[in-house]
Amino acid sequence: MSTARTAGNRGEVEVARYLRKKGYTLLASQWRCRFGELDLVARDKRGTLCFVEVKLRGSGAIGLPREFVDRRKQERLRSAAAAYLSIHEIDAPARFDVAEVYAEPDGTLRVEYLESAFE
């Protein structure tokens, strides 16, 4: 497994932990379909389905993690989310969130969570 993939998995685990502490229910992790991958799928306390894109950045990285969820990536996420909803026959409010994970110099991870990051 590549170093980037291992780091990404570590970021997803940290975001999953963060979401559970906030009362979310995790439904899927690294869910794949022909349109791409959904990092995390969760349901918040109000019942809204949350498709969470996790972006990990080191302390020396340039730009905000959310900037890497460009229009093309958003379209792939929308298509994958539609497939997820269809396959699981879910009819519920949904949104797209971005979890920015920052790797601090001491090795700890810090999560910044953006609800409704894009429509």
N, C-alpha and C positions, 0 to 999 in steps of 0.2 A: 504494500500500500504506500502511496506517495506521502511525503511529508505534508504537503498541502492538504491532502485528503484527511490525514490523521488530525491535523490542526482544525480542519473544518468540522470533523466529527466531535472533537473536544468542545468546539463552540456550540454545536447543536445540543450536546449534553448539558452544557451550562445554561442555555436558553430554556431547555425543557425543565430544568430544576427551577429556574426563575419563574416560569409560567405556573408550575405546580404550586409554588409558594403564594402566587397571586390568585389561586383558586381555579385555574384553568384545568380542563380535563384534556389530556393528550390522546388523540385518536390515531395518529400515524406519524411515522418518522421516515424520511428518505423514501417517500412514496413515488414510484416511477410509473410512467406511461409513455406512449409514443411521442407525446408533446414535450416531455422533460421530467423534471423532478420537483416535488414539493418537499422542502426541507422538513417542515413540521406542519401538522394540521391539528388544531386544538379547538375546544369549545370554551368560551368564556362563561362567567357566572350568569350572564343574561341570556345565554343560549346561542349567541352569535358564533358562527363557524369562522375560525381565523386561519388563513393560509399564511404561514410565517416564513419569510425568506431570511435566512441567517447569513450575515456577512461578518467575517472575522478580519481584523486588521491589526498588525503589529504596531508597536509604539512609533516606529519610524516611517510608517506608510503615509503616502501623500493622498489627500482627499478623504472625504467622509465615506464610510461604507455605503450609505444610502445612495450615493452618486453612481454606484456601480449597478444599481437596479434601473437600467435605462429602459427606454420605450420598447425595445426589442425583447428584453428580458421580461418586462411586464406583460407583453402579449403572450409569451410562452407560459408564464405563470397563470394567466387568465384561462388559456386553453387547458392546461393541466388541471386547474381547479374545476372547470366545467366537466371534465372527464371524471374527476373524483366524485363530484356531486351526482352525476348521472349513474355511475357504477354502483354507488352506495345508496342510490335513491333517496337523497337527502333534499328536503325542501325547507331551508332555514335561511335567515339573514346571514350574509357572509361579508367578510372584508379581507383586505390584504395588508398585512403588517410587515414591518422590517425590524429585525433585531440586530442591532449593531453590537458586535462583541469586540472589545479592545483588549489586546494582550498587553498587560502592564510589564514594565521592566523586571519586576520581581516574580513574574510568572503567573500572577493571578489574572483572572478574567473579569472584566467589567461589562455589564450589559446595559445598553441604552435601547429602550423599546419604543417603537413608533407605531401607534395604532393608526389604521386607515392611511397608510403611507402613500397609497395611490388608489385611484378609483378603477 
